[in-house]
Amino acid sequence: MIITAQAEAEMVVDVRRQCEKHGIKHFWIDLRGANQTLMTDPKVITGLRKKLRELFIHLSNNKERAMLHCAAGVHRTGTMGYGAYKTQAYDD
């Protein structure tokens, strides 16, 4: 599974199409950056928690491997990786 943590304008549709073309599942987390202002917005936090829980449940139930990416592989990828880890920690 490929997990995309990008805004729609960052060619998410192209990633989805390539995944479909090669028989790879795709999961999209609509995230327009990972700066402090964005990541402290209650609406953004609620949306991220919902998507991360959905992702964690899917991965747990299907025993799949996943690759997480954003545009640069620094802020959003780290944020999502840590968020997924924390989601798992609270479920144990």
C-alpha positions in Angstrom: 0.0 0.0 0.0 1.1 3.5 -0.8 0.1 6.2 1.7 0.1 9.7 0.3 0.2 12.6 2.8 -0.2 15.6 0.5 -2.7 18.2 -0.6 -4.9 17.3 -3.6 -3.1 20.0 -5.7 0.2 18.0 -5.3 -0.8 15.5 -8.0 -2.4 13.0 -5.6 -4.5 11.8 -8.5 -1.4 10.8 -10.5 -0.1 8.7 -7.6 -3.5 7.0 -7.3 -3.5 6.3 -11.0 -0.1 4.8 -10.9 -1.0 2.6 -7.9 -4.1 1.4 -9.7 -2.1 0.7 -12.9 0.3 -1.5 -10.9 -2.3 -3.2 -8.7 -1.1 -1.3 -5.5 -3.6 -0.1 -2.9 -3.5 3.7 -2.3 -4.5 5.6 0.8 -4.7 9.4 0.8 -4.3 11.7 3.8 -5.2 15.2 2.8 -2.4 17.2 4.5 -1.3 20.6 3.3 1.9 20.7 5.2 3.1 20.1 8.7 3.8 23.6 10.1 2.9 24.6 13.7 -0.1 26.6 12.7 -1.6 23.8 10.7 -0.7 21.1 13.2 -2.3 22.9 16.1 -5.6 23.6 14.3 -8.3 21.5 16.1 -10.1 20.8 12.8 -6.9 19.5 11.2 -6.0 17.4 14.3 -9.5 15.8 14.4 -9.3 15.0 10.7 -5.8 13.5 11.0 -6.8 11.3 14.0 -9.8 10.0 12.0 -7.6 9.2 9.0 -4.8 7.6 11.0 -7.3 5.4 12.9 -8.8 4.3 9.6 -5.4 3.6 8.2 -4.2 1.7 11.4 -7.4 -0.4 11.4 -7.0 -1.3 7.7 -3.3 -2.2 8.1 -3.9 -4.2 11.3 -6.8 -6.2 9.8 -5.0 -6.9 6.5 -1.4 -7.4 7.7 -0.2 -5.2 4.9 3.0 -3.4 4.5 2.9 0.3 3.5 5.1 3.0 2.2 4.4 6.6 3.4 5.4 9.6 1.4 4.8 13.3 1.0 6.5 15.8 -1.3 9.9 16.0 0.5 9.8 13.2 3.0 10.5 15.3 6.0 7.7 17.0 7.9 4.5 15.3 6.8 6.1 11.9 6.6 7.5 12.2 10.1 4.2 13.6 11.4 2.2 10.7 10.0 4.7 8.1 11.1 4.7 9.4 14.6 0.9 9.7 14.5 0.5 6.1 13.4 2.8 5.0 16.2 0.9 6.9 18.8 -2.4 5.5 17.5 -1.1 2.0 17.9 0.2 2.8 21.4 -3.2 3.9 22.5 -4.9 0.8 21.1 -2.6 -1.7 23.0 
